[in-house]
């Protein structure tokens, strides 16, 4: 099977103006000198435009805005308080406004991408250069991608224009200063129609590695329907929630019941989903390439594109959640240097106390915390000529010779050698100092034995947030150890050679795993009143999560356990950090409640209008009709 290679897309819309893309089929092909309508009616031109439609998703998944905006400001993750405008998405502060580029990523890029998809649809419909089967495939793929872009737009911002200047869902090439937002219910109906068409017309298996097929379409259809239903159930929209829950369950069940025919299936081991090089697996039914197949199209070891972080397509999830292991000091001496395997410790996203100790309360029977988060770091080579880490008490014995750390051993004569444990976070909080162990370090709480060991509760102040947010329970002790915390490992790139800078990672970013399909089915079944079916779907996911040597049935729940809150908790256990949390909490109406309960930074400031992101100010400034501008912005901004 040929691999699909992504290219850079300069498509723009009205909002998004015109289409411009080079061909992705042949690596050595000379770019077309004239991008005309005739060219886009050819098979080569349609491939060019469709490939650009895939590439545009890099701005919406794994980039700066979605990495922060979908993880922070929730019950799962906080942001490093040294951040600027990005931090506002966690704080819900006055900087969480229409001028914050990180809050407007879906609006800024989604219309542009959707417009390219509309171009593929229109040109494919009238092309005489392709077969009927090819026409159907082009249109089905483009409609799925267009639906996905509009889904992200409307779930973040609410009402949105379906007409970019040439008619609703029509390809637009003419700049326009006029815009009218359609109700979110109408946008969701359009999204669902696109997903339904894709589910009916896409092949059972992808035509090329990296392309979407029936599994992705059914998953997204189920996701859109359950989102619509939950918006109605939470009072944010009007409509018949029961019908949308039923439609969601139907789509999810079709995928689950026919997963083998579609080439899908759960992996045997949860953590295998996140092993570098194994991203293109049967459970990962929709993902965005960066592209790791070919050096010409790969983003690996490339510096970010020459624009600001808010508009860069860089894969930031490879280092945003990486903890500050390099900042741990013993008597002022670094114990772990920045390491290629552990990744660049940007310390942008750190998990809440709730996620680590409440959602993941069971770390014995349930393997998911241990396979998703790093709590131990071993010593790397290179600190001194012998590859041996040594520390000493008292600090007066530390000396430096020719830039190389030369330390005597501790009072027990112990050293930390390369490959041995250097830093540990004890999640059970059971580590105690023994005779001769040194207690001190960055915060006075580290026990050296000889590795640096921190009890988790010494890094956090308690088990919940409160509405004040000032050193409240659940607060990470920010000054201590420079943000040492359980470090999300799902996206770390162990291969990049440029860990000292913000280079791209070529690892694909997951958009949909089959495990989530089961959880969508459970939520939809709950919405239809069938708790028995909901529990059965959840138990499939939970049994896969059973630790080695544990009877999977130990993980089972019963129908009486199933509530919306339980499903949201299970989504955290299964999908923590996978860039869907903010949408999930917002659409279910649980965002404010859970931020106030578990996010100490956002708790004091979050309000009801934060269930929607602001429309970017640049959009409103570009409009010339005073009446259109007057009520264009979402309330509260």
Legacy VTK file of the C-alpha trace (Angstrom):
# vtk DataFile Version 3.0
C-alpha trace
ASCII
DATASET POLYDATA
POINTS 637 float
0.000 0.000 0.000
1.383 3.364 -0.994
1.913 5.889 1.781
0.159 9.204 1.558
2.551 12.130 1.863
1.371 15.492 3.169
2.384 18.810 1.700
2.157 22.409 2.718
-1.123 24.092 1.886
-1.516 27.797 1.217
-5.278 27.598 0.892
-7.147 30.544 2.317
-10.788 31.470 2.698
-12.932 34.568 3.279
-11.735 34.055 6.053
-10.397 31.696 3.278
-9.810 32.863 -0.258
-8.352 30.423 -2.771
-6.732 27.058 -3.282
-3.028 26.564 -3.888
-1.330 23.204 -3.425
1.358 21.151 -5.096
0.982 17.515 -6.000
1.743 14.862 -3.393
1.837 11.797 -5.635
5.324 12.177 -7.083
8.155 13.394 -4.917
10.213 14.627 -7.847
7.432 16.318 -9.781
7.859 19.942 -10.812
5.198 22.148 -9.217
2.451 23.354 -11.527
3.056 26.884 -12.801
-0.651 27.701 -13.116
-3.230 26.641 -10.541
-6.373 26.785 -12.653
-9.849 25.301 -12.369
-8.952 22.985 -15.237
-6.009 21.623 -13.269
-8.212 20.840 -10.275
-10.593 18.859 -12.430
-7.762 16.430 -13.217
-6.989 13.455 -11.029
-3.601 14.940 -10.211
-5.144 18.255 -9.252
-7.786 16.635 -7.064
-5.133 14.551 -5.318
-3.183 17.757 -4.761
-6.121 19.535 -3.178
-7.230 16.548 -1.099
-3.705 16.064 0.224
-3.663 19.720 1.232
-6.945 19.121 3.078
-5.230 16.486 5.214
-2.156 18.632 5.769
-4.266 21.525 7.028
-5.324 19.455 10.021
-1.813 19.790 11.431
-2.836 23.264 12.557
-5.814 21.851 14.443
-4.295 18.802 16.146
-1.024 18.711 18.100
-0.205 22.366 17.372
0.091 25.042 20.058
-3.546 26.165 20.285
-5.213 22.748 20.448
-2.477 21.297 22.674
-3.108 23.954 25.309
-6.756 24.698 24.569
-8.067 21.133 24.747
-6.001 19.943 27.720
-5.572 22.939 30.031
-8.494 24.702 31.639
-10.001 21.323 32.480
-9.946 18.848 35.347
-6.985 17.028 33.762
-4.164 19.551 33.254
-2.904 22.927 34.368
-0.462 25.192 32.581
2.902 26.439 33.756
2.172 29.824 35.316
5.132 31.430 33.534
3.234 31.271 30.233
1.627 34.361 28.731
-1.541 34.344 26.650
-1.544 30.567 26.581
-1.925 30.470 30.349
-5.190 32.394 30.049
-6.808 29.271 28.617
-6.206 27.609 31.978
-6.835 30.647 34.169
-9.934 31.919 32.321
-8.469 35.337 33.032
-9.062 38.640 31.211
-6.476 37.501 28.661
-8.853 34.719 27.622
-10.301 37.055 25.025
-10.940 37.617 21.332
-7.348 38.735 20.726
-5.861 35.550 22.188
-4.620 33.619 19.160
-4.405 30.385 21.121
-8.148 30.483 21.883
-9.090 31.033 18.251
-7.170 28.287 16.469
-10.249 26.356 15.291
-11.831 29.476 13.794
-8.596 30.769 12.305
-7.697 27.574 10.466
-10.886 25.506 10.291
-12.627 27.616 7.646
-9.554 27.652 5.475
-9.327 23.889 5.612
-13.061 23.406 5.082
-12.954 25.643 2.015
-10.255 23.466 0.439
-12.454 20.427 1.086
-15.377 22.167 -0.620
-13.127 22.776 -3.623
-12.358 19.060 -3.863
-16.056 18.242 -3.684
-17.071 20.719 -6.377
-14.283 19.916 -8.818
-14.680 16.171 -8.316
-18.400 16.430 -9.047
-17.809 17.919 -12.493
-14.504 16.282 -13.456
-14.545 14.123 -16.583
-11.008 12.863 -15.919
-11.876 10.415 -13.144
-14.019 7.291 -12.842
-17.256 7.199 -10.865
-15.549 5.186 -8.149
-12.760 7.751 -7.912
-15.318 10.579 -7.857
-17.139 8.973 -4.943
-13.891 8.429 -3.048
-12.704 12.015 -3.533
-16.029 13.457 -2.417
-16.407 11.105 0.556
-12.922 11.847 1.907
-13.352 15.576 1.401
-16.746 15.590 3.103
-15.371 13.740 6.125
-12.508 16.229 6.437
-14.816 19.214 5.917
-17.175 17.862 8.554
-14.290 17.422 10.973
-13.140 21.024 10.497
-16.647 22.358 11.068
-17.069 20.075 14.070
-14.026 21.637 15.733
-15.186 25.145 14.836
-18.704 24.770 16.207
-17.734 22.815 19.320
-15.256 25.540 20.241
-17.123 28.652 19.101
-20.800 27.747 18.702
-22.631 29.374 15.810
-20.516 29.618 12.644
-20.941 30.736 9.011
-21.562 27.946 6.533
-21.464 30.538 3.735
-17.915 31.822 3.169
-19.001 34.118 0.343
-20.296 31.887 -2.449
-23.201 30.115 -0.753
-23.528 27.623 2.080
-20.837 24.937 1.926
-19.707 26.227 -1.467
-16.079 26.685 -2.440
-15.222 30.382 -2.205
-12.475 32.270 -4.048
-13.707 35.822 -3.508
-12.650 37.938 -0.529
-15.644 39.067 1.482
-16.143 41.456 4.377
-19.607 40.073 5.078
-20.332 37.166 7.385
-23.404 35.728 9.077
-23.146 33.007 11.706
-25.502 30.056 11.345
-26.892 28.465 14.532
-24.796 25.676 15.977
-27.663 23.241 15.455
-27.573 23.970 11.718
-23.793 23.599 11.626
-24.041 20.260 13.422
-26.685 19.086 10.962
-24.250 19.904 8.140
-21.438 18.107 9.966
-23.591 15.029 10.482
-24.660 15.046 6.830
-20.991 15.088 5.771
-20.129 12.236 8.122
-23.153 10.214 7.005
-22.136 10.561 3.367
-18.583 9.521 4.229
-19.776 6.522 6.253
-21.941 5.344 3.362
-19.395 5.870 0.607
-15.859 5.438 1.955
-14.209 2.038 1.408
-13.976 -0.424 4.281
-10.186 -0.033 4.371
-8.048 3.067 3.648
-6.915 3.470 0.040
-3.493 4.534 1.319
-1.838 4.627 4.721
-2.879 7.867 6.371
-6.205 8.240 4.569
-9.596 7.928 6.232
-11.983 5.024 5.619
-15.298 3.749 6.959
-14.101 3.265 10.546
-13.124 6.917 10.899
-16.393 8.065 9.345
-18.555 5.952 11.655
-16.566 7.039 14.697
-16.901 10.726 13.840
-20.591 10.304 13.038
-21.144 8.747 16.463
-19.079 11.511 18.054
-21.008 14.311 16.333
-24.380 12.775 17.216
-23.524 12.262 20.890
-22.131 15.814 21.011
-25.385 17.181 19.597
-27.371 15.119 22.109
-25.263 16.237 25.066
-25.585 19.906 24.083
-29.358 19.457 24.147
-29.330 17.471 27.404
-27.200 20.133 29.103
-29.568 22.902 27.984
-27.145 24.604 25.616
-29.140 23.806 22.461
-32.713 22.872 21.573
-33.829 19.622 19.967
-34.589 15.958 20.500
-31.690 14.553 22.475
-33.060 11.007 22.434
-32.972 10.796 18.637
-29.353 11.926 18.521
-28.313 9.524 21.279
-29.956 6.730 19.293
-28.223 7.790 16.074
-24.881 7.931 17.881
-25.353 4.460 19.303
-26.313 3.103 15.877
-23.134 4.436 14.248
-20.867 3.343 17.099
-22.447 -0.103 17.169
-21.969 -0.520 13.418
-18.259 0.180 13.820
-17.845 -2.001 16.902
-19.797 -4.923 15.466
-17.948 -4.827 12.133
-14.520 -3.705 13.300
-12.676 -6.665 11.779
-14.147 -5.932 8.334
-12.929 -2.351 8.663
-9.434 -3.364 9.779
-10.006 -1.994 13.276
-9.619 -3.514 16.731
-8.364 -2.865 20.238
-4.704 -3.590 20.826
-4.067 -6.247 23.451
-1.996 -3.878 25.593
-3.145 -0.318 26.297
0.341 1.207 26.303
1.179 -0.180 22.864
-0.925 2.637 21.404
1.772 5.099 22.441
4.932 3.208 21.518
6.868 5.283 19.016
6.708 3.644 15.611
3.472 1.802 16.428
1.083 4.723 15.944
-0.313 3.361 12.668
-2.137 0.441 14.261
-5.602 -1.070 14.037
-6.910 0.817 17.081
-5.806 4.189 15.732
-8.533 4.712 13.128
-7.897 8.398 12.352
-4.576 10.171 12.758
-2.652 13.060 11.264
0.734 12.399 9.704
3.576 14.796 10.311
5.063 12.795 7.995
7.490 10.146 9.217
7.554 8.066 6.029
9.816 10.139 3.828
12.559 12.609 4.674
11.398 15.103 2.042
8.003 15.497 3.713
8.995 14.784 7.289
8.819 17.449 9.990
11.392 15.698 12.146
14.339 17.829 13.276
13.010 20.920 11.526
12.759 24.247 13.276
9.220 25.663 13.448
8.000 27.456 10.386
8.840 31.161 10.217
5.741 32.383 12.001
4.664 32.741 15.594
3.800 29.797 17.782
0.072 30.499 17.594
0.066 29.946 13.818
2.660 27.162 13.606
1.758 23.603 12.641
4.528 22.258 14.858
3.788 19.119 16.868
4.073 20.588 20.365
2.565 17.631 22.202
5.928 15.859 21.988
7.352 18.142 24.672
4.557 20.226 26.249
3.761 17.676 29.011
7.384 16.655 29.688
8.268 17.323 33.332
11.319 19.265 34.470
13.505 16.301 35.309
16.621 18.284 34.368
15.866 20.817 37.111
16.126 18.400 40.028
19.149 19.359 42.123
20.904 17.644 44.965
22.814 20.270 46.922
22.693 22.442 43.836
23.981 19.698 41.530
21.945 18.583 38.512
21.151 14.888 38.779
19.715 14.336 35.264
20.749 16.312 32.222
18.423 16.904 29.279
18.211 13.610 27.473
17.156 12.618 23.957
15.049 9.731 25.200
13.135 11.695 27.819
12.584 14.656 25.500
12.661 18.386 25.904
11.160 19.313 29.306
9.060 22.306 28.346
6.911 21.889 31.486
3.870 23.485 29.805
1.196 20.996 30.939
1.142 19.243 34.289
-1.593 16.901 35.518
-3.988 17.885 38.268
-4.077 16.121 41.601
-7.543 14.854 40.675
-6.290 13.170 37.526
-3.296 11.511 39.179
-4.837 10.372 42.434
-8.614 10.338 41.997
-9.287 9.405 38.382
-6.287 7.070 38.495
-6.912 5.966 42.078
-6.371 2.302 41.174
-2.814 1.861 39.942
-2.609 -1.802 40.929
-5.371 -3.403 38.887
-5.500 -0.697 36.201
-2.374 -0.369 34.050
-3.249 2.890 32.322
-1.600 5.441 34.608
1.652 3.506 34.671
1.685 3.150 30.877
0.670 6.748 30.143
2.807 8.638 32.679
6.469 8.594 33.648
7.328 8.787 37.338
10.917 7.503 37.190
14.027 8.744 35.388
17.327 6.886 35.211
20.743 8.475 35.001
22.099 9.093 31.512
25.724 9.015 30.444
27.813 12.122 30.041
27.694 13.972 33.341
31.307 13.125 33.895
33.941 11.140 32.074
33.000 7.920 33.825
29.283 8.284 33.275
28.707 8.222 37.023
26.446 10.610 38.906
27.639 11.352 42.406
26.318 13.666 45.070
27.586 14.707 48.429
26.621 16.122 51.776
27.342 18.769 52.807
27.150 21.077 49.796
30.608 22.510 50.558
32.132 19.344 49.138
30.759 19.986 45.629
33.387 21.198 43.177
33.712 21.626 39.410
36.802 20.835 37.349
37.065 21.892 33.702
33.304 22.088 33.429
32.856 18.490 34.597
31.100 17.795 37.866
33.478 16.131 40.322
31.669 15.027 43.463
32.514 12.830 46.386
30.030 10.158 47.413
27.438 10.538 50.155
27.857 9.478 53.754
27.022 5.855 52.852
29.520 5.850 50.008
26.764 5.573 47.403
26.734 6.912 43.846
24.198 6.991 41.013
25.624 5.253 37.976
24.519 5.459 34.384
21.393 3.380 33.813
20.405 3.400 37.468
17.391 5.103 39.000
18.077 8.810 39.500
14.667 10.426 40.178
11.447 8.879 41.440
7.976 10.182 42.316
6.390 7.853 44.855
2.663 7.897 44.028
1.871 5.949 47.221
3.522 8.600 49.432
5.151 5.817 51.449
8.857 6.667 51.157
10.522 7.490 54.464
14.078 8.478 55.218
16.347 5.858 56.723
19.476 6.387 58.781
22.077 8.129 56.671
19.631 9.233 53.966
19.873 12.904 53.168
16.645 14.940 53.290
16.646 18.294 51.561
17.085 19.326 47.968
15.004 21.829 46.067
12.131 21.940 48.529
13.459 20.192 51.612
11.196 17.214 50.933
13.430 15.115 48.713
14.824 11.931 50.232
18.122 10.808 48.695
18.524 7.044 48.847
20.709 7.565 46.688
18.174 8.498 43.995
16.102 11.631 44.472
12.708 10.444 45.732
9.665 12.690 46.116
6.432 11.603 47.706
3.689 12.805 45.356
1.865 14.652 48.138
4.979 16.717 48.751
4.615 18.112 45.235
0.892 18.938 45.551
-0.934 20.553 48.434
-4.035 18.368 48.604
-6.767 16.515 46.812
-9.098 19.153 45.369
-9.303 22.745 44.195
-11.575 25.393 45.613
-13.139 28.568 44.311
-10.355 30.758 45.727
-7.488 29.157 43.838
-4.884 30.594 46.235
-2.651 27.797 47.474
-5.828 25.782 47.586
-5.893 22.006 47.880
-4.777 20.495 44.594
-2.279 23.235 43.868
1.073 22.111 42.508
3.915 23.559 44.556
5.209 25.493 41.587
8.472 26.706 43.056
9.492 23.202 44.012
11.713 21.193 41.688
10.657 23.419 38.793
7.547 21.508 37.917
8.469 17.911 38.646
5.306 15.858 38.231
4.066 12.668 36.547
5.020 13.280 32.929
2.635 12.304 30.112
4.504 9.939 27.803
1.968 9.419 25.005
3.582 11.825 22.545
7.248 12.061 23.553
9.552 11.716 20.555
12.522 9.600 21.613
14.270 9.998 18.274
14.693 13.712 17.708
18.251 14.979 17.920
17.242 18.566 18.588
15.933 18.394 22.135
17.462 21.745 23.060
15.196 23.579 20.610
11.580 23.510 19.468
12.012 21.157 16.545
9.153 19.274 14.970
8.351 15.678 15.748
7.350 13.398 12.893
5.161 11.235 15.134
1.529 11.036 13.975
-1.101 12.603 16.218
-4.139 10.476 17.027
-7.623 11.857 16.417
-9.702 8.733 17.029
-9.036 5.410 18.732
-11.483 2.523 18.748
-11.402 2.575 22.554
-13.114 5.957 22.404
-15.783 4.476 20.113
-16.746 2.132 22.954
-16.969 5.074 25.368
-19.084 7.048 22.899
-21.358 4.014 22.592
-21.603 3.877 26.384
-22.575 7.542 26.627
-25.121 7.132 23.842
-26.563 3.998 25.479
-26.869 5.881 28.770
-28.697 8.633 26.886
-31.195 6.089 25.567
-31.719 4.721 29.073
-29.890 1.428 28.565
-27.397 1.327 31.435
-26.748 -2.383 30.974
-25.471 -1.785 27.441
-23.479 1.232 28.628
-21.732 -0.845 31.308
-20.973 -3.588 28.781
-19.259 -1.148 26.410
-17.267 0.401 29.262
-16.197 -3.023 30.503
-14.589 -3.880 27.172
-12.281 -0.891 27.613
-11.699 -1.550 31.299
-10.908 -5.226 30.864
-8.239 -4.342 28.294
-6.753 -2.046 30.943
-6.259 -4.850 33.491
-2.666 -5.059 34.693
-0.566 -8.141 34.021
-1.603 -11.019 36.254
-4.963 -9.447 37.096
-8.231 -11.145 36.177
-9.796 -8.701 33.666
-13.209 -9.240 35.278
-11.908 -7.427 38.362
-12.167 -4.267 36.276
-15.872 -4.694 35.465
-18.545 -2.274 36.602
-22.307 -2.778 36.807
-25.220 -0.849 35.347
-25.746 0.920 38.668
-22.266 2.458 38.383
-23.001 4.163 35.069
-23.541 7.904 35.174
-22.385 10.709 32.923
-19.764 11.623 35.518
-18.492 8.047 35.579
-18.170 8.034 31.797
-16.258 11.321 31.905
-13.967 9.830 34.560
-13.422 6.769 32.374
-12.624 8.994 29.405
-9.883 10.570 31.519
-8.467 7.204 32.517
-8.426 6.042 28.907
-7.716 9.287 27.037
-5.901 11.698 29.361
-4.031 14.306 27.352
-5.437 13.209 23.980
-6.720 16.722 23.200
-10.484 16.199 23.570
-11.101 17.042 27.222
-12.211 20.677 26.941
-14.773 19.862 24.248
-16.045 16.867 26.248
-16.572 18.942 29.388
-18.044 21.907 27.522
-20.539 19.908 25.441
-21.800 17.966 28.472
-22.176 21.151 30.530
-19.694 19.826 33.100
-16.860 22.270 32.407
-17.599 24.845 35.109
-18.425 22.280 37.783
-15.275 20.263 37.193
-12.917 23.205 36.808
-14.168 24.647 40.086
-13.710 21.278 41.772
-10.355 20.196 40.371
-8.493 23.033 38.643
-7.084 25.512 41.154
-5.959 27.990 38.483
-9.247 28.250 36.637
-11.584 27.847 39.632
-11.749 31.525 40.705
-12.443 32.933 37.245
-14.455 30.513 35.129
-17.979 31.659 34.239
-20.878 30.330 32.194
-19.831 32.166 29.024
-16.576 30.169 28.998
-18.518 27.215 27.593
-17.665 28.850 24.256
-14.383 30.256 23.011
-14.372 33.834 21.684
-14.583 34.595 17.968
-11.159 36.006 16.964
-11.081 39.791 16.944
-9.403 39.714 13.538
-12.616 38.242 12.092
-14.766 41.043 13.485
-12.289 43.766 12.527
-12.357 42.581 8.901
-16.141 42.951 8.651
-17.616 46.232 7.355
-21.338 45.872 8.061
-22.036 47.473 11.474
-25.189 45.424 11.963
-23.356 42.158 11.311
-20.531 43.143 13.635
-22.757 44.286 16.495
-23.782 40.869 17.801
-21.205 38.691 16.072
-19.077 38.013 19.155
-20.034 35.375 21.696
-21.533 36.822 24.902
-19.073 37.656 27.673
-16.121 38.556 25.456
LINES 1 638
637 0 1 2 3 4 5 6 7 8 9 10 11 12 13 14 15 16 17 18 19 20 21 22 23 24 25 26 27 28 29 30 31 32 33 34 35 36 37 38 39 40 41 42 43 44 45 46 47 48 49 50 51 52 53 54 55 56 57 58 59 60 61 62 63 64 65 66 67 68 69 70 71 72 73 74 75 76 77 78 79 80 81 82 83 84 85 86 87 88 89 90 91 92 93 94 95 96 97 98 99 100 101 102 103 104 105 106 107 108 109 110 111 112 113 114 115 116 117 118 119 120 121 122 123 124 125 126 127 128 129 130 131 132 133 134 135 136 137 138 139 140 141 142 143 144 145 146 147 148 149 150 151 152 153 154 155 156 157 158 159 160 161 162 163 164 165 166 167 168 169 170 171 172 173 174 175 176 177 178 179 180 181 182 183 184 185 186 187 188 189 190 191 192 193 194 195 196 197 198 199 200 201 202 203 204 205 206 207 208 209 210 211 212 213 214 215 216 217 218 219 220 221 222 223 224 225 226 227 228 229 230 231 232 233 234 235 236 237 238 239 240 241 242 243 244 245 246 247 248 249 250 251 252 253 254 255 256 257 258 259 260 261 262 263 264 265 266 267 268 269 270 271 272 273 274 275 276 277 278 279 280 281 282 283 284 285 286 287 288 289 290 291 292 293 294 295 296 297 298 299 300 301 302 303 304 305 306 307 308 309 310 311 312 313 314 315 316 317 318 319 320 321 322 323 324 325 326 327 328 329 330 331 332 333 334 335 336 337 338 339 340 341 342 343 344 345 346 347 348 349 350 351 352 353 354 355 356 357 358 359 360 361 362 363 364 365 366 367 368 369 370 371 372 373 374 375 376 377 378 379 380 381 382 383 384 385 386 387 388 389 390 391 392 393 394 395 396 397 398 399 400 401 402 403 404 405 406 407 408 409 410 411 412 413 414 415 416 417 418 419 420 421 422 423 424 425 426 427 428 429 430 431 432 433 434 435 436 437 438 439 440 441 442 443 444 445 446 447 448 449 450 451 452 453 454 455 456 457 458 459 460 461 462 463 464 465 466 467 468 469 470 471 472 473 474 475 476 477 478 479 480 481 482 483 484 485 486 487 488 489 490 491 492 493 494 495 496 497 498 499 500 501 502 503 504 505 506 507 508 509 510 511 512 513 514 515 516 517 518 519 520 521 522 523 524 525 526 527 528 529 530 531 532 533 534 535 536 537 538 539 540 541 542 543 544 545 546 547 548 549 550 551 552 553 554 555 556 557 558 559 560 561 562 563 564 565 566 567 568 569 570 571 572 573 574 575 576 577 578 579 580 581 582 583 584 585 586 587 588 589 590 591 592 593 594 595 596 597 598 599 600 601 602 603 604 605 606 607 608 609 610 611 612 613 614 615 616 617 618 619 620 621 622 623 624 625 626 627 628 629 630 631 632 633 634 635 636
